[in-house]
Amino acid sequence: MIGTRYKKQRKRRAAGVLAALLIVAAATGQQDLAAWPTDPFAALAALPIAAAGAGGHLVTVRTDAAAPVAAADVWVVDLDRIDEATRAFLRLHWHRLEVAVLASRFGVHYRTAANGTVVVAMPEHGACFAMREHDTGTSLRTGDATIVTLDRCGIVNVEVVDADGRPVEGLPLSVRNSPVRTGPAFGAGVTDRTGRARLVTALQWVRGVDGARVRAAIVADEPVFVPLPSDYFDAEHTSPLLQLRLPPTGSALVTFGGLGEMPGFRPKSTLAVDADAGPFAGHDTEIEWPVRCDERGDFYPAVAVGTALCASVQLADSNTGWLRLRGVGPVEAGEQATLALALDGGTVAVAGRLLDADGTPAREARVRLTFQSPHRLTGQDLTTAADGRFTSAIDLAPFGGGDVRLEVVRVPVSAGPEHPAAIATLSADARGVLDLGELRIAPQCALLGGRVVDDTGAPVAGVDLTLSGSSPEVERVPLIGLSTRTDAAGRFVFRRDRPICTMFGIHVGGLEWRSTTVVSAAPGQLDLVIEVARVGSFALTLAQPDDAGLLRAELVPTDRDRAAALGDSKGGRIRFARVAPGRYDLVLKLLTRELTRIPGVEVPENGGPADPRLVDLDWHAFVQLADVTVRAPGGQARVRVVDGAAAGPIQCRHGRLTTVPYLAGMRLFAGSPQGRSVEIVPAGIPIDVELQPRAELCLREPEGLALPSGVFAAIAPPGGGRDILERRQPGEDWIVRPDAHGSARLEFVMRDDDGRFRRLFFQDVDLPVGSERIDVVLELDEAIVELAEEITVAVRKKRG
């Protein structure tokens, strides 16, 4: 079990690192789609096989059962040879096959020996792609050796035609395992000039799955797909050709105005149906990426006629949020719609080039931008480019007029007496694109200073201090990035070019020292004295880890001069940090019940030796244990331990079996999302519980009436509590499996243009005792639907 878990974690980490390397903002000059092979496997087969080296990097190819794979083909790619535009382009169109496509153009081909290994020449930032027949695997370099695990894969052949039956070229397709509109893709590709695509997909996710489908990357009110038969990959079939017909479509172009003309900078966009809650919050619309990015803008080849569009544009190398623009799609087949981004209001696009103190560019540095005025302070984190350039966007309107001061510092800011920063000033009337040129990091002037001492008056070195500020005009806000540390003489200084607040508070942090009060000071004070007290910390180890998180630990002081401390339990250890030294009683609890009390535990200063009574403490010796097997419809069973108002869920191992700690008087309940909960009565022997399936309520809208998107439904079953129901998209039914039976109340609400929830109507329903499916027709009338539509229109108007 441990080996399997480790293998999966390693594969996820490798996949995450590879995705991080490949997901880069698209830049001007992106490669043309037609210039890349639509079938990278055919191009891979044409590459000559290189001789295996005697000394070099060892690559091992194996199956998911860890068996070696002989005569597997391995391609090694140097990622440093691939520019950012190409990486982004491939990520858009060859999900799961990016490295395969790269290998077909830039890879070196090897073949494994009988033991599944081959020695290769591995570059510093290299990636491996391996294949045997249809099975594929990808891995990044890991130390002196690389292991590539092959996933069982199958081929899906698809042909795409337009509404008139003509082949569609250059359309991205993806394989999904669910009818839900959002969710991961398990294989992707792009149609060639004949409208056909060959998709490689992992069988473990789609084979035999009802609802699996091949979806077209088209922006439309309804998803466009062709079902993938559950027996598609059976042995007697040979990947038959699926045909997908598109509705009448045009295209869309997102342009950026002057934003795309800034040196070293290009925005990136996504396109979606204009949903009430926006493209990232409603979960009822799909987000598409452009097929081509060039100096004209971002091009989307397939947009259904008459679709309301919302483009979200993000500035590259920045997490400052998304600029939204809305528009109408093509009104007839073949037409191109244009959505042009224009910075309006007080929004300013800010760009610059950050230099270190010696004048060299701050290459790929994590920096924090702080925008300040007497009335407002806000910060943004981003990463500079290879030449030190950065881009951001800021709305200057909330700053209340007057100049806005921009401060750029490295992140994380190292605590110390210096606070180097680059400073620039933004005019209150600045609009559009603002290039600040070169900004050099330099030390700032002293703002506050003093020294830190202990209770004897001796200086204390290495104490971390942070500064917060307030003024009569604004609420108390933290000064982003302003921190320092005392030197060997206990002295400290905060540096700032220009203060924005009239009063400051200094906080003491760290694990070794603390101050019981916040020191207030005015700008210019350099003779402050802050007294601190030493704190201790220690950890106790558990012989039996608390995987369920039911254990509570508390240090209760034996005198009244110190406060109680709560421990943090993680991975078989309970750690107490920042505890005043002294003598305590250690109390272990199961939820709220006391298990044992260990008196006279001495907390040393700064993490001294632990009390021997606290090493390998077996807390299971103080509780009763029950082995519970839960057989639940659909799996995912769990047991809840309930003690009054406190409760803790325990997920059943392998979906069925678990060991539950409890004390007399506590109550145990077994349940699952599809099985009715039942109370367990421990009897000192292994307990086997079989859950009865829950009934299923299908809430339907009456014929001719339909609520718009943005409607939330909740059910209040007997016994209290509320379950929020989710409808994936307008027109689909609400499905709920209530745990209780009897009478329940359904309530339907919407968020209005002021952000408040307004009730549309409520309806009482009967929850059956059995497991049958019940259709419930909602008691809708035209007045309720009109009210919902009025709210929708009001919200859209307010959002512009």
C-alpha positions, 0 to 999 in steps of 0.5 A, spaced: 500 500 500 505 504 501 509 503 495 503 504 491 501 511 494 508 513 493 508 511 486 502 515 485 504 521 489 511 521 485 507 521 478 502 526 480 508 531 482 512 529 476 506 531 472 505 537 476 512 539 474 511 538 467 505 542 466 508 548 470 514 548 465 509 547 459 503 552 461 506 559 459 503 565 457 502 565 449 507 570 446 507 574 439 510 569 434 506 563 436 507 557 431 502 556 426 498 550 427 498 547 420 506 547 421 506 541 426 504 534 425 497 532 426 499 525 428 506 526 432 506 518 433 507 517 425 513 523 426 516 519 432 517 512 428 521 516 423 526 518 428 533 514 427 534 510 434 541 512 437 546 508 440 545 507 448 550 510 452 555 506 457 555 511 462 550 517 463 543 517 465 539 511 466 532 511 464 527 505 466 520 504 463 515 499 466 508 498 467 503 500 472 505 494 476 512 495 476 514 490 471 520 492 466 518 493 459 523 491 454 523 494 447 520 500 449 521 507 445 524 512 449 525 519 446 529 525 450 527 532 449 531 538 451 526 543 454 531 549 454 531 548 446 523 550 446 521 557 446 515 560 451 510 561 445 511 553 442 510 551 449 504 554 450 501 553 443 502 545 444 499 545 451 493 548 448 492 543 443 496 536 445 493 535 452 497 529 455 501 529 448 505 535 449 512 531 450 510 526 444 509 532 439 516 535 442 519 529 441 517 528 434 521 535 432 526 535 437 527 529 441 533 523 441 530 516 440 532 510 444 530 503 445 530 499 452 533 493 453 530 486 456 530 489 463 527 495 461 532 500 461 537 504 457 542 509 458 541 516 455 544 523 454 540 527 459 540 535 458 539 539 465 532 540 463 530 534 460 524 530 459 522 523 457 517 520 453 516 513 452 511 508 448 510 501 447 504 500 442 499 505 444 501 505 451 505 512 453 508 515 459 512 521 461 517 523 466 521 529 468 529 528 470 529 525 477 536 525 480 541 520 477 535 516 474 528 517 471 523 512 471 517 512 466 511 508 468 506 507 462 499 508 462 494 503 458 492 507 453 487 507 447 486 510 440 480 514 439 478 516 431 474 522 430 471 526 424 469 533 425 464 536 420 460 543 420 453 544 419 453 543 411 457 536 412 464 539 410 471 537 414 473 542 419 480 543 420 484 545 426 479 544 431 481 541 438 478 535 441 478 532 448 476 526 451 472 526 457 469 521 462 463 525 464 457 529 462 459 534 466 461 540 462 467 542 466 472 537 469 479 534 466 480 531 459 484 524 458 486 525 451 486 531 446 488 532 439 487 537 433 483 535 427 487 535 420 485 538 413 481 532 412 477 533 419 480 527 422 483 527 429 487 521 432 486 521 440 490 517 445 487 517 452 488 513 458 484 507 458 483 507 466 479 513 466 474 512 460 474 504 458 467 502 460 464 509 463 457 511 461 457 518 459 464 518 456 465 523 450 469 526 445 468 534 446 469 539 441 473 546 443 467 550 441 464 556 445 456 554 445 450 555 449 450 547 449 456 542 449 458 539 442 460 532 443 459 525 440 458 519 445 464 514 446 461 507 447 462 504 453 465 498 449 469 502 444 475 499 446 473 492 447 478 487 443 473 485 437 473 493 435 478 496 432 477 504 434 471 505 429 471 512 426 466 517 430 463 523 427 462 529 430 457 534 427 458 542 429 452 547 429 452 553 425 459 556 427 463 562 426 469 565 429 472 570 434 478 574 435 480 578 442 484 584 441 488 588 446 489 595 443 495 598 446 497 592 451 500 588 445 505 593 443 508 593 450 515 590 449 516 583 452 509 583 454 503 580 451 496 579 455 493 572 454 485 570 454 480 565 454 473 565 451 467 562 454 459 563 454 457 569 458 454 566 464 451 570 470 456 568 475 462 569 470 466 564 466 470 562 472 464 561 478 458 558 475 461 551 473 455 551 468 460 554 462 466 551 459 472 555 458 476 555 451 483 557 449 485 560 443 488 556 437 492 562 434 495 568 438 499 573 433 500 580 433 492 581 431 490 578 437 487 571 440 483 567 435 478 562 436 476 558 430 469 555 433 464 559 436 456 558 435 452 563 432 448 567 436 452 566 443 453 571 448 461 571 449 465 573 455 473 574 454 477 574 460 484 577 459 490 576 464 496 580 464 502 575 462 507 573 468 501 576 473 496 574 478 493 581 478 486 578 476 482 578 470 480 583 465 473 582 463 470 584 456 463 582 453 460 581 446 456 578 441 458 572 437 457 571 430 450 572 427 451 568 421 455 562 419 462 563 417 462 570 420 468 573 425 466 577 431 471 581 434 472 583 442 476 589 443 479 590 450 479 597 452 482 600 459 477 604 461 475 608 468 481 608 472 485 602 470 492 603 468 496 597 465 503 598 468 510 595 465 517 596 467 524 593 467 527 591 474 534 592 476 538 590 482 542 595 485 548 593 481 544 594 475 543 587 472 536 585 470 532 582 476 531 575 472 525 571 473 524 574 480 518 573 485 516 581 486 511 584 490 508 591 487 505 595 493 500 601 490 500 606 496 496 613 497 494 617 503 487 613 502 489 606 500 494 601 500 494 594 496 499 589 493 500 584 488 505 579 487 508 577 480 514 574 477 519 578 472 521 576 465 528 573 463 530 581 462 527 583 468 520 586 465 514 586 469 507 587 467 501 589 472 494 592 472 491 597 477 485 601 478 487 608 480 480 610 482 479 607 489 485 611 491 481 617 491 485 622 487 493 624 488 499 621 486 500 613 487 506 611 490 509 604 487 514 600 491 517 594 488 520 589 493 523 582 492 518 576 495 519 573 500 522 579 503 528 577 507 528 580 514 533 585 516 535 592 517 535 594 510 529 594 506 531 595 499 526 597 494 524 600 487 520 606 487 516 610 482 510 615 482 503 614 478 499 620 476 492 620 478 490 622 471 494 616 468 490 612 463 491 606 458 498 603 458 504 606 462 511 604 461 515 606 467 522 604 464 528 602 468 527 601 476 533 600 480 532 597 487 536 601 492 536 602 500 530 606 503 531 612 509 530 610 516 522 610 518 523 607 525 528 604 529 530 602 536 533 595 540 530 589 543 531 587 550 529 581 555 526 582 562 534 583 564 535 589 559 540 585 555 539 585 548 536 580 544 539 578 537 535 575 531 528 577 533 523 578 527 519 584 527 513 586 523 510 593 522 503 595 521 500 602 520 494 606 521 491 613 520 485 617 521 483 617 514 484 609 513 482 603 516 488 599 519 492 596 514 498 592 514 504 595 510 506 589 505 513 587 505 515 591 511 519 587 516 526 587 519 530 583 524 535 585 530 542 585 529 547 582 534 546 588 539 539 587 539 538 593 534 533 594 529 530 599 523 525 599 519 526 603 512 521 607 508 522 612 503 515 616 505 511 614 510 503 613 509 501 613 516 501 617 522 501 611 527 505 605 527 504 598 531 510 593 531 509 586 532 514 581 535 514 574 531 518 568 531 518 561 535 523 563 540 521 570 543 514 574 543 512 580 546 505 581 550 503 588 547 504 591 541 508 597 541 505 604 538 510 609 535 510 615 530 514 616 524 521 618 525 522 615 532 529 611 532 530 610 540 524 605 541 525 599 546 521 593 546 521 588 551 520 581 549 520 574 553 522 567 551 518 562 549 518 554 548 516 549 544 516 541 544 513 535 540 510 529 543 510 523 538 504 518 538 505 510 537 499 510 533 498 516 529 491 520 529 489 519 522 482 521 523 484 528 527 479 526 533 485 527 538 485 533 542 491 535 546 492 541 551 497 544 556 494 546 562 499 551 566 499 549 574 499 556 576 495 562 573 501 566 570 501 562 563 495 561 558 493 554 556 496 552 549 493 547 544 497 542 540 497 541 533 496 534 531 499 532 524 502 525 522 503 522 528 506 528 532 503 533 536 507 540 537 506 545 541 509 552 539 510 559 542 509 556 549 511 560 555 516 556 559 514 552 565 510 546 568 504 544 565 499 538 565 498 535 559 491 533 557 489 528 552 482 528 549 478 524 544 473 530 541 471 533 548 472 527 553 478 527 557 482 520 556 488 522 560 492 527 564 500 527 565 502 532 570 508 536 571 510 536 564 516 541 564 516 546 557 523 548 556 526 554 553 527 554 545 525 546 544 529 543 550 529 535 551 522 532 551 519 529 557 520 521 556 513 520 558 511 523 552 515 519 547 511 514 543 505 515 547 500 510 545 493 514 546 489 508 543 491 504 550 486 509 553 480 508 549 475 503 546 476 500 539 471 498 534 472 494 527 467 497 523 466 494 516 461 498 512 458 496 505 455 502 502 452 503 495 457 507 491 462 506 496 465 512 499 463 510 506 465 513 513 463 513 520 462 519 524 464 519 532 459 524 535 460 527 542 454 532 543 456 538 539 462 535 537 463 530 531 469 527 527 468 523 520 473 517 519 473 515 512 473 507 511 479 504 509 478 501 502 472 504 502 469 499 507 473 497 513 476 502 519 477 502 526 474 507 530 476 509 537 470 511 542 468 512 549 462 510 553 456 515 551 459 517 544 455 515 538 457 512 532 454 513 525 455 510 519 453 513 512 455 515 505 453 519 499 448 514 496 447 510 503 442 512 509 446 513 515 445 508 521 447 508 528 452 503 530 452 500 537 458 497 539 458 490 541 466 488 542 466 484 536 467 486 529 461 490 526 458 489 519 453 494 517 450 494 510 447 501 508 440 501 505 440 506 498 437 513 499 431 515 495 433 520 489 429 526 488 429 529 481 426 536 481 423 538 474 421 544 471 414 544 469 413 544 461 414 551 458 417 554 464 424 554 466 428 558 471 435 562 468 442 560 471 444 563 477 438 560 481 440 556 488 436 551 491 436 548 498 433 543 502 431 543 509 430 535 511 427 533 518 432 534 524 435 540 521 441 542 517 440 545 510 443 541 503 445 546 497 443 543 491 447 544 485 444 544 478 450 544 472 446 548 467 439 551 466 434 546 463 437 540 467 434 537 473 436 538 480 438 531 483 438 530 491 439 524 495 436 526 502 439 522 508 432 523 512 425 521 510 419 525 512 417 532 510 422 537 507 422 544 505 425 546 498 427 553 497 430 557 491 433 563 491 438 568 487 443 573 489 440 580 486 444 586 484 446 588 491 449 581 492 443 579 497 439 573 496 432 573 494 427 568 495 423 566 489 419 561 492 419 555 497 415 548 496 414 542 501 416 535 499 415 528 501 422 524 502 420 517 501 423 511 506 425 507 500 430 507 495 426 509 489 427 515 484 421 520 485 420 525 480 417 532 483 415 537 479 416 544 481 410 549 483 413 554 478 408 559 475 410 565 470 410 570 475 416 566 479 420 566 472 419 573 470 422 575 477 428 571 476 429 574 469 428 581 472 434 579 477 438 576 472 437 583 467 439 587 473 445 583 475 447 584 468 446 591 468 450 592 474 456 588 471 456 592 465 
